[in-house]
Structure formats: C-alpha cells, structure tokens
C-alpha cells in the first residue's frame, strides 16, 4: 500500500512541477490539488469504512502463529506463574 501511495505522490509532484514550469496560475494549481485530494478521499472512503476494523478477535490475531491464547493473555501484577490475575 505504501508503494502505491508513493507512486501516486511522485506522479502528482511531477504534474505540479510541470504545471508550475509552463506558467499556470497558482490558483489553478491550488484548485487542482484540492480537487485531487477530494477525489482521493472518495476513492479511499470505501476502504476505510468497509475493511478497516476497530478491533481484531484474539483467534484471528493468533492465526498462523505458534502462540496460544493462554500465552498472550495479560497477567495481573503480583500473580504467580500459572495464576490469572483479576
């Protein structure tokens, strides 16, 4: 995902550099920048709202690892080995 973002960032920088080089007014470049930002937010909104989760179940988090739920459960301070804290 970061590579995709950096690619778009570089392409955008090249476009704005060229627009500035051919003498386009700064208001045009400013408006185009905000237009692309708004368009990018529209494209990113489904990803943000549909695929990014606020929490991950412990079972899904431990999938494909060697750890078990007992290995990662928090232990209260002062509890002995094998004892669960409150």
N, C-alpha and C positions, 0 to 999 in steps of 0.2 A: 504494500500500500504506500509506503514511504517513497519508493522508487517512482510510482505513478505520479504522486504529488510533485516530486522534484522535477520530473519530466515536464509536467504542465507548467510549473513555475518557471523553468528555463525557457520554454516556448513563449510564455507570456512576457517575460523580460525581453526577449528578442523582438517581439512585436512592438512593445512600447518603446524600445530603443530606436527602432526604425521609424515609428510614427514621430518621435521627437526629432530624429535626424532629417526627415523630409519637411519639417517645419509646421506640423499640425499644431493648432492652438492647444494650450494646456487644458482648457475646459473640455475639449473633445477627448483628450487622453483621460482626464479625470472621470468623465461620464462613462467612457468605455470600461474603465477599471471597475467602477461601481456596478455597471451592467453585468460584467463577467462574474463579479462577486455574487450578485443576486442569483445569476444562473447557476453558479456552482452550489449555492445553498439549496436551490430547488432540486438539483441532482443528488446532493448528499442527504437531503431530508429523509428519503425512504430508508437509506442505510442506517441512519441514526435512530429512527423511530421503530424500525422493524427488526433489526439484527443486533443492536447493542443492548445487552441486558444489564440490569442494575445489580443482580446477584447471580451467583453460579451455585447450583446444588453441589454438595460435597462429593456425591457419587460421580458427577460429570467432571469435577475437578481432579479426582483421583484416577480417572480412567486412563489407561496406558501408562501407569506408574507402578512402582513396586511397593508403594506405601499403602497402608490400610487406614480406615477411619480412626482406629484407636491410636495409630502413630501420630496423627495430626491434630487430634482433639486437644484443646487447651487444658492445662493442668493448673489448678489454683496454687498460689504460692503457699508453701508450707506443707503441701500434701506429700506423703511418702510415695515411693515408687509403686506404681500399680493402683494407687488410690486416686479416685477422681475428686477434684475439689468442687465446692459448691458455687 
